[in-house]
């Protein structure tokens, strides 16, 4: 899963300002996460987790979804589902006009291996 945000100005202009993905999180069995992502897996939030246990606290050291998808594909995984949510807030305190909106989104991808 990952969190992202973007700003849309007046009247939903086509020139939305997108921010890069801040962090790609990994949820699953520890041994499998290490097999797929190897040295690019940051385990600092859940160190010494036994290989047979599950965790949702790992994240990747890179911020490119395509790179994560490539690694999953190379390990025999396919995307099974995707879900996304978003919230909106007006943000005049950030220097923009009072009708600028900041959207925050969370997207989760589910992969499986046959």
N, C-alpha and C positions, 0 to 999 in steps of 0.2 A: 504494500500500500504506500501511498505517498500523499503529502499535503502540498497544496499550491495556492497561489493567490493571483489575482489580476484586478486591474482597475478599468472601469468603463466610464467614460465621460458623458457629457450631455447627449440625450437622445440616442443612447446606445451606438455611438460612433463606431465605425469599423476599425479604428486604430486603437484597439484595446492594448493596454500595457501589461504584458505577461511577465511574471517573475519566474526564475528558474526553480526547479524542484529543490526543495530544501533538504529533504532526506527521504530515502527509500527504505522502508522498514520491511523486515522479513519475519514471517510467522511460520512455524512448523517444527518438525523434529530436528533437534540439534545436529545429529550426524548427517542428515540429508542436506541441511543448509550448508554445512561445511563441505560436503561433497560437491555441491553445485557451485558455490561462490568462493570457496577456498580462502586465499589470503585477502580477498576484497571484502570479507565479512567482518564487521566490527562487533566484537563480542564484549566490549567494555561495560555494557549495561547489564549483562547477565553472565559474568565470568564463571568458569568451572561448572557449567551446566552439564550434567551427565548426557552422553550421546543418545540414550533411548528416550529422553524427556523432551517435551515440547516447550517452545518459548515464543513470545511475541515481542521480545525486547532487543533483538538484533537489528542492525541496519547496515547498509552497504557503504563502502568508503568512496563510491562514485555517485554521481547524480544524474546518470543518463539511463532512462527507462529502456532504451533500445539495447544497451549493453546488458542489462539484467535479463531482458527477454531472450537475447542471443544465448546467454549462459544456460538459461532454463531449457531452451530448444535443443542445444547441444547435449544436454543431459537427458533428453528424451521426454521432456514435459510438453504439454500443450495447454493452451488457455481454455478453461472450462466455464468461467464466468467473470463478470466485471460489474462493479457497482460504484456509483459516484453520488456524492451529496454536495450541496453548496449552501452557503449562507451569505447574506448581503448586509452591508452597513453603509450608511452615509459617512463621509469622511472629510468634513470641512476643516477639521483641525490639522490636516496634513497639507495645508497650503493650497488646496484646490477649491474650485467653486463648491457651493453648498450642495449641488446636485450630483457631484461625483460619487460613485459608489465603489467600494472595495468588496470584492467577492473572495471568499475563502472556500476552498474545495478540498475534499478528501476522496481519493479514488482507491479502490481495492481491486486487485486482480487475483483470481484463484486459478492455480495451475495444478494439473494432475499428471501422473505418469502411469501408463497401463502396465 
